[in-house]
């Protein structure tokens, strides 16, 4: 059975003539996916046990869950950094980029060279990378340091460059960790503003968060994961309602 065939059909009112809408095909789909990490002299740790979700073109999908639920592992899986150990993961030809701070930096290369290297690894043509170079450097606020080795950068400078480079790649699917904080307070505000603009556009976005208010204000649909399993997926308000009820049942902290 194809993914398209497995999607539920919308309800039809009896006695009402309707024109059948074309079925939506997801750009990404996970069916009962699991990911484990090997541990020395111990049983494997299943970071994701059974995750199922659909991502459609042009939507912002929120992923909600408590700390340790498996959200970061899910992002790495969607970005293609890791592969599932069981289940089915289908990407229908779309390029997903994880908005990460320092993935792939090579210390002895300059900031400019790392931008080129990162862009090539993401499948961009050298011409496209050079066209975006000035915007990436300007947003990162690195000035002449852009031609110095990454090893000479402070952690804040690396973070600003990583954010700017990933954001300006303009991928088909942008994967965002809501807790991302980069650089000083001024840069944090600037990065949050451009992330929110991207989320509110017609781009396809996956936003991972433990904040119900953030997901509720920015996302079209949501999926709640807990202990490596997808618990609910659907309209944002409904999923958040179930998530909040689960939090209310937790024992109060002393």
BALOBA-1460 file (C-alpha; in Angstrom, 3 decimals):
// residues 254
<rec num="1" residu="x" x="0.000" y="0.000" z="0.000"/>
<rec num="2" residu="x" x="1.339" y="3.447" z="-0.891"/>
<rec num="3" residu="x" x="1.400" y="6.339" z="1.560"/>
<rec num="4" residu="x" x="-1.256" y="8.106" z="-0.477"/>
<rec num="5" residu="x" x="-3.536" y="5.066" z="-0.219"/>
<rec num="6" residu="x" x="-3.026" y="4.887" z="3.531"/>
<rec num="7" residu="x" x="-4.273" y="8.420" z="4.212"/>
<rec num="8" residu="x" x="-7.820" y="8.694" z="5.651"/>
<rec num="9" residu="x" x="-10.548" y="9.970" z="3.355"/>
<rec num="10" residu="x" x="-12.499" y="13.094" z="4.480"/>
<rec num="11" residu="x" x="-16.084" y="12.480" z="5.662"/>
<rec num="12" residu="x" x="-18.882" y="13.129" z="3.135"/>
<rec num="13" residu="x" x="-22.355" y="14.306" z="4.174"/>
<rec num="14" residu="x" x="-25.164" y="12.060" z="2.988"/>
<rec num="15" residu="x" x="-27.358" y="13.541" z="0.284"/>
<rec num="16" residu="x" x="-24.907" y="16.318" z="-0.553"/>
<rec num="17" residu="x" x="-23.189" y="16.279" z="-3.938"/>
<rec num="18" residu="x" x="-19.529" y="17.150" z="-3.571"/>
<rec num="19" residu="x" x="-16.590" y="17.378" z="-5.889"/>
<rec num="20" residu="x" x="-13.874" y="15.059" z="-4.733"/>
<rec num="21" residu="x" x="-10.770" y="16.954" z="-3.634"/>
<rec num="22" residu="x" x="-7.460" y="15.519" z="-4.774"/>
<rec num="23" residu="x" x="-5.795" y="13.585" z="-1.949"/>
<rec num="24" residu="x" x="-2.834" y="15.259" z="-0.312"/>
<rec num="25" residu="x" x="0.441" y="13.394" z="-0.542"/>
<rec num="26" residu="x" x="2.921" y="13.997" z="2.280"/>
<rec num="27" residu="x" x="6.411" y="15.258" z="1.534"/>
<rec num="28" residu="x" x="7.703" y="13.210" z="4.471"/>
<rec num="29" residu="x" x="6.112" y="10.220" z="6.152"/>
<rec num="30" residu="x" x="7.117" y="8.037" z="9.086"/>
<rec num="31" residu="x" x="5.380" y="4.755" z="9.843"/>
<rec num="32" residu="x" x="6.172" y="3.050" z="13.171"/>
<rec num="33" residu="x" x="9.785" y="4.203" z="13.031"/>
<rec num="34" residu="x" x="12.314" y="3.290" z="15.721"/>
<rec num="35" residu="x" x="15.897" y="4.412" z="16.376"/>
<rec num="36" residu="x" x="18.250" y="2.950" z="18.958"/>
<rec num="37" residu="x" x="21.735" y="3.760" z="20.226"/>
<rec num="38" residu="x" x="24.207" y="1.071" z="21.183"/>
<rec num="39" residu="x" x="25.588" y="1.153" z="24.725"/>
<rec num="40" residu="x" x="28.652" y="-0.669" z="25.975"/>
<rec num="41" residu="x" x="27.756" y="-3.748" z="28.026"/>
<rec num="42" residu="x" x="24.147" y="-2.637" z="28.213"/>
<rec num="43" residu="x" x="21.017" y="-3.171" z="26.183"/>
<rec num="44" residu="x" x="20.440" y="-0.738" z="23.282"/>
<rec num="45" residu="x" x="18.685" y="2.516" z="24.165"/>
<rec num="46" residu="x" x="15.602" y="3.120" z="21.996"/>
<rec num="47" residu="x" x="15.481" y="6.906" z="21.608"/>
<rec num="48" residu="x" x="12.497" y="6.476" z="19.256"/>
<rec num="49" residu="x" x="10.341" y="3.382" z="19.679"/>
<rec num="50" residu="x" x="7.308" y="3.859" z="17.446"/>
<rec num="51" residu="x" x="6.884" y="7.193" z="15.659"/>
<rec num="52" residu="x" x="4.303" y="7.791" z="12.923"/>
<rec num="53" residu="x" x="3.600" y="11.181" z="11.350"/>
<rec num="54" residu="x" x="2.902" y="12.988" z="8.070"/>
<rec num="55" residu="x" x="4.309" y="16.326" z="6.876"/>
<rec num="56" residu="x" x="2.540" y="18.159" z="4.034"/>
<rec num="57" residu="x" x="3.908" y="20.832" z="1.721"/>
<rec num="58" residu="x" x="3.450" y="24.402" z="2.944"/>
<rec num="59" residu="x" x="2.455" y="23.553" z="6.510"/>
<rec num="60" residu="x" x="4.159" y="24.120" z="9.840"/>
<rec num="61" residu="x" x="4.063" y="20.932" z="11.888"/>
<rec num="62" residu="x" x="4.694" y="21.311" z="15.599"/>
<rec num="63" residu="x" x="6.296" y="18.486" z="17.553"/>
<rec num="64" residu="x" x="5.460" y="18.743" z="21.240"/>
<rec num="65" residu="x" x="6.783" y="16.668" z="24.113"/>
<rec num="66" residu="x" x="8.557" y="16.769" z="27.429"/>
<rec num="67" residu="x" x="12.345" y="16.762" z="27.781"/>
<rec num="68" residu="x" x="13.735" y="13.358" z="26.860"/>
<rec num="69" residu="x" x="10.736" y="12.422" z="24.703"/>
<rec num="70" residu="x" x="12.924" y="11.928" z="21.618"/>
<rec num="71" residu="x" x="12.401" y="15.274" z="19.872"/>
<rec num="72" residu="x" x="16.072" y="15.917" z="19.049"/>
<rec num="73" residu="x" x="16.525" y="12.390" z="17.698"/>
<rec num="74" residu="x" x="13.442" y="12.882" z="15.540"/>
<rec num="75" residu="x" x="14.941" y="16.067" z="14.066"/>
<rec num="76" residu="x" x="18.169" y="14.252" z="13.223"/>
<rec num="77" residu="x" x="16.182" y="11.497" z="11.550"/>
<rec num="78" residu="x" x="14.126" y="13.921" z="9.456"/>
<rec num="79" residu="x" x="17.313" y="15.718" z="8.407"/>
<rec num="80" residu="x" x="18.818" y="12.449" z="7.165"/>
<rec num="81" residu="x" x="21.664" y="12.546" z="9.694"/>
<rec num="82" residu="x" x="20.663" y="9.162" z="11.092"/>
<rec num="83" residu="x" x="18.615" y="6.281" z="9.651"/>
<rec num="84" residu="x" x="15.759" y="4.380" z="11.247"/>
<rec num="85" residu="x" x="16.508" y="0.959" z="12.712"/>
<rec num="86" residu="x" x="12.970" y="-0.220" z="12.074"/>
<rec num="87" residu="x" x="9.786" y="1.039" z="10.473"/>
<rec num="88" residu="x" x="9.372" y="3.011" z="7.264"/>
<rec num="89" residu="x" x="10.645" y="6.523" z="6.503"/>
<rec num="90" residu="x" x="9.739" y="8.050" z="3.118"/>
<rec num="91" residu="x" x="11.078" y="11.343" z="1.759"/>
<rec num="92" residu="x" x="9.386" y="12.234" z="-1.532"/>
<rec num="93" residu="x" x="12.435" y="14.014" z="-2.973"/>
<rec num="94" residu="x" x="12.525" y="17.040" z="-0.653"/>
<rec num="95" residu="x" x="15.663" y="18.499" z="0.947"/>
<rec num="96" residu="x" x="15.338" y="18.949" z="4.705"/>
<rec num="97" residu="x" x="17.838" y="21.068" z="6.622"/>
<rec num="98" residu="x" x="18.286" y="21.093" z="10.388"/>
<rec num="99" residu="x" x="18.748" y="24.637" z="11.690"/>
<rec num="100" residu="x" x="21.776" y="23.679" z="13.743"/>
<rec num="101" residu="x" x="24.566" y="25.830" z="15.066"/>
<rec num="102" residu="x" x="27.818" y="24.075" z="14.253"/>
<rec num="103" residu="x" x="27.110" y="20.849" z="12.365"/>
<rec num="104" residu="x" x="29.917" y="20.075" z="9.925"/>
<rec num="105" residu="x" x="32.325" y="22.894" z="10.822"/>
<rec num="106" residu="x" x="35.970" y="22.120" z="9.996"/>
<rec num="107" residu="x" x="38.261" y="23.920" z="12.406"/>
<rec num="108" residu="x" x="41.220" y="24.714" z="10.174"/>
<rec num="109" residu="x" x="39.022" y="26.139" z="7.396"/>
<rec num="110" residu="x" x="37.858" y="29.753" z="7.370"/>
<rec num="111" residu="x" x="34.279" y="30.764" z="7.965"/>
<rec num="112" residu="x" x="33.856" y="31.476" z="4.271"/>
<rec num="113" residu="x" x="35.232" y="28.048" z="3.327"/>
<rec num="114" residu="x" x="32.928" y="26.365" z="5.838"/>
<rec num="115" residu="x" x="29.923" y="28.121" z="4.286"/>
<rec num="116" residu="x" x="30.917" y="26.754" z="0.887"/>
<rec num="117" residu="x" x="31.562" y="23.259" z="2.249"/>
<rec num="118" residu="x" x="28.280" y="23.164" z="4.144"/>
<rec num="119" residu="x" x="26.315" y="24.376" z="1.140"/>
<rec num="120" residu="x" x="27.869" y="21.764" z="-1.135"/>
<rec num="121" residu="x" x="27.095" y="19.010" z="1.385"/>
<rec num="122" residu="x" x="23.466" y="20.162" z="1.358"/>
<rec num="123" residu="x" x="23.350" y="19.820" z="-2.421"/>
<rec num="124" residu="x" x="23.640" y="23.479" z="-3.474"/>
<rec num="125" residu="x" x="25.583" y="24.513" z="-6.561"/>
<rec num="126" residu="x" x="28.696" y="26.601" z="-5.961"/>
<rec num="127" residu="x" x="27.088" y="29.442" z="-7.944"/>
<rec num="128" residu="x" x="24.100" y="29.523" z="-5.579"/>
<rec num="129" residu="x" x="26.336" y="29.513" z="-2.500"/>
<rec num="130" residu="x" x="28.349" y="32.463" z="-3.803"/>
<rec num="131" residu="x" x="25.162" y="34.391" z="-4.565"/>
<rec num="132" residu="x" x="24.097" y="34.030" z="-0.916"/>
<rec num="133" residu="x" x="27.539" y="34.533" z="0.605"/>
<rec num="134" residu="x" x="27.250" y="38.271" z="1.310"/>
<rec num="135" residu="x" x="23.850" y="37.853" z="2.991"/>
<rec num="136" residu="x" x="25.158" y="35.004" z="5.174"/>
<rec num="137" residu="x" x="28.214" y="37.006" z="6.265"/>
<rec num="138" residu="x" x="26.199" y="40.167" z="6.923"/>
<rec num="139" residu="x" x="23.587" y="38.358" z="9.017"/>
<rec num="140" residu="x" x="26.270" y="36.559" z="11.054"/>
<rec num="141" residu="x" x="27.929" y="39.913" z="11.906"/>
<rec num="142" residu="x" x="31.457" y="38.479" z="11.634"/>
<rec num="143" residu="x" x="33.143" y="41.177" z="9.544"/>
<rec num="144" residu="x" x="36.751" y="40.388" z="8.627"/>
<rec num="145" residu="x" x="36.708" y="37.281" z="10.848"/>
<rec num="146" residu="x" x="34.889" y="35.454" z="8.064"/>
<rec num="147" residu="x" x="38.283" y="34.697" z="6.475"/>
<rec num="148" residu="x" x="39.901" y="33.471" z="9.708"/>
<rec num="149" residu="x" x="39.986" y="29.772" z="10.730"/>
<rec num="150" residu="x" x="36.910" y="28.568" z="12.614"/>
<rec num="151" residu="x" x="39.206" y="27.403" z="15.443"/>
<rec num="152" residu="x" x="39.866" y="31.069" z="16.270"/>
<rec num="153" residu="x" x="36.131" y="31.839" z="16.720"/>
<rec num="154" residu="x" x="34.390" y="32.170" z="20.047"/>
<rec num="155" residu="x" x="31.422" y="29.911" z="20.696"/>
<rec num="156" residu="x" x="29.074" y="32.835" z="20.035"/>
<rec num="157" residu="x" x="30.714" y="33.573" z="16.667"/>
<rec num="158" residu="x" x="30.425" y="29.916" z="15.646"/>
<rec num="159" residu="x" x="26.776" y="29.920" z="16.680"/>
<rec num="160" residu="x" x="25.999" y="33.042" z="14.642"/>
<rec num="161" residu="x" x="27.721" y="31.633" z="11.560"/>
<rec num="162" residu="x" x="25.992" y="28.262" z="11.919"/>
<rec num="163" residu="x" x="22.566" y="29.855" z="12.232"/>
<rec num="164" residu="x" x="23.085" y="32.256" z="9.339"/>
<rec num="165" residu="x" x="24.472" y="29.623" z="6.981"/>
<rec num="166" residu="x" x="21.693" y="27.108" z="7.707"/>
<rec num="167" residu="x" x="18.939" y="29.703" z="7.474"/>
<rec num="168" residu="x" x="20.076" y="31.211" z="4.171"/>
<rec num="169" residu="x" x="20.346" y="27.810" z="2.478"/>
<rec num="170" residu="x" x="16.556" y="28.113" z="2.014"/>
<rec num="171" residu="x" x="15.775" y="24.375" z="1.978"/>
<rec num="172" residu="x" x="12.550" y="22.687" z="0.892"/>
<rec num="173" residu="x" x="11.885" y="21.768" z="4.534"/>
<rec num="174" residu="x" x="13.268" y="23.699" z="7.482"/>
<rec num="175" residu="x" x="13.670" y="21.803" z="10.758"/>
<rec num="176" residu="x" x="13.795" y="24.131" z="13.772"/>
<rec num="177" residu="x" x="14.548" y="23.493" z="17.418"/>
<rec num="178" residu="x" x="12.610" y="26.167" z="19.322"/>
<rec num="179" residu="x" x="15.146" y="26.245" z="22.163"/>
<rec num="180" residu="x" x="17.840" y="27.422" z="19.755"/>
<rec num="181" residu="x" x="19.680" y="30.368" z="21.276"/>
<rec num="182" residu="x" x="22.526" y="31.971" z="19.377"/>
<rec num="183" residu="x" x="25.002" y="34.698" z="20.234"/>
<rec num="184" residu="x" x="24.269" y="37.727" z="22.382"/>
<rec num="185" residu="x" x="20.835" y="39.051" z="23.307"/>
<rec num="186" residu="x" x="20.558" y="41.266" z="20.217"/>
<rec num="187" residu="x" x="21.364" y="38.423" z="17.854"/>
<rec num="188" residu="x" x="18.984" y="36.094" z="19.670"/>
<rec num="189" residu="x" x="16.121" y="38.517" z="19.036"/>
<rec num="190" residu="x" x="17.110" y="38.917" z="15.391"/>
<rec num="191" residu="x" x="17.302" y="35.156" z="14.855"/>
<rec num="192" residu="x" x="13.933" y="34.593" z="16.534"/>
<rec num="193" residu="x" x="12.329" y="37.232" z="14.321"/>
<rec num="194" residu="x" x="13.513" y="35.669" z="11.061"/>
<rec num="195" residu="x" x="12.549" y="32.197" z="12.282"/>
<rec num="196" residu="x" x="9.025" y="33.392" z="13.023"/>
<rec num="197" residu="x" x="8.786" y="35.076" z="9.611"/>
<rec num="198" residu="x" x="9.798" y="31.815" z="7.954"/>
<rec num="199" residu="x" x="7.311" y="29.824" z="9.996"/>
<rec num="200" residu="x" x="4.452" y="32.185" z="9.094"/>
<rec num="201" residu="x" x="5.297" y="32.031" z="5.381"/>
<rec num="202" residu="x" x="4.170" y="29.300" z="2.985"/>
<rec num="203" residu="x" x="7.364" y="27.311" z="3.587"/>
<rec num="204" residu="x" x="7.295" y="23.773" z="4.939"/>
<rec num="205" residu="x" x="8.549" y="23.760" z="8.532"/>
<rec num="206" residu="x" x="8.885" y="21.305" z="11.403"/>
<rec num="207" residu="x" x="9.082" y="23.113" z="14.754"/>
<rec num="208" residu="x" x="10.142" y="21.073" z="17.770"/>
<rec num="209" residu="x" x="9.254" y="22.491" z="21.177"/>
<rec num="210" residu="x" x="8.212" y="21.657" z="24.704"/>
<rec num="211" residu="x" x="6.182" y="24.889" z="24.867"/>
<rec num="212" residu="x" x="2.482" y="24.504" z="24.112"/>
<rec num="213" residu="x" x="2.076" y="28.270" z="23.640"/>
<rec num="214" residu="x" x="4.767" y="28.388" z="20.936"/>
<rec num="215" residu="x" x="3.283" y="25.443" z="19.038"/>
<rec num="216" residu="x" x="-0.234" y="26.812" z="19.441"/>
<rec num="217" residu="x" x="0.642" y="30.223" z="18.012"/>
<rec num="218" residu="x" x="2.788" y="29.091" z="15.070"/>
<rec num="219" residu="x" x="1.743" y="25.625" z="13.882"/>
<rec num="220" residu="x" x="-0.982" y="24.380" z="11.525"/>
<rec num="221" residu="x" x="-0.935" y="20.837" z="12.908"/>
<rec num="222" residu="x" x="0.861" y="19.098" z="15.742"/>
<rec num="223" residu="x" x="2.153" y="15.721" z="16.837"/>
<rec num="224" residu="x" x="2.755" y="14.825" z="20.483"/>
<rec num="225" residu="x" x="5.509" y="12.354" z="21.272"/>
<rec num="226" residu="x" x="6.262" y="10.776" z="24.631"/>
<rec num="227" residu="x" x="8.983" y="8.284" z="25.546"/>
<rec num="228" residu="x" x="9.864" y="7.773" z="21.896"/>
<rec num="229" residu="x" x="6.299" y="7.132" z="20.735"/>
<rec num="230" residu="x" x="3.812" y="9.290" z="18.829"/>
<rec num="231" residu="x" x="0.769" y="9.685" z="21.053"/>
<rec num="232" residu="x" x="-1.443" y="11.998" z="18.975"/>
<rec num="233" residu="x" x="-1.354" y="13.809" z="15.623"/>
<rec num="234" residu="x" x="-3.868" y="16.231" z="14.154"/>
<rec num="235" residu="x" x="-5.306" y="19.722" z="14.624"/>
<rec num="236" residu="x" x="-3.012" y="21.772" z="16.854"/>
<rec num="237" residu="x" x="-5.656" y="22.700" z="19.437"/>
<rec num="238" residu="x" x="-6.796" y="19.091" z="19.858"/>
<rec num="239" residu="x" x="-3.287" y="17.677" z="20.230"/>
<rec num="240" residu="x" x="-2.271" y="20.418" z="22.677"/>
<rec num="241" residu="x" x="-5.426" y="19.769" z="24.680"/>
<rec num="242" residu="x" x="-4.475" y="16.115" z="25.110"/>
<rec num="243" residu="x" x="-0.886" y="17.070" z="25.931"/>
<rec num="244" residu="x" x="-1.974" y="19.548" z="28.615"/>
<rec num="245" residu="x" x="-4.288" y="16.979" z="30.201"/>
<rec num="246" residu="x" x="-1.363" y="14.567" z="30.457"/>
<rec num="247" residu="x" x="0.734" y="17.209" z="32.211"/>
<rec num="248" residu="x" x="-2.029" y="17.858" z="34.719"/>
<rec num="249" residu="x" x="-1.989" y="14.187" z="35.694"/>
<rec num="250" residu="x" x="1.703" y="14.284" z="36.580"/>
<rec num="251" residu="x" x="2.502" y="14.235" z="40.317"/>
<rec num="252" residu="x" x="3.294" y="17.652" z="41.728"/>
<rec num="253" residu="x" x="6.973" y="18.344" z="42.421"/>
<rec num="254" residu="x" x="7.950" y="18.726" z="46.046"/>
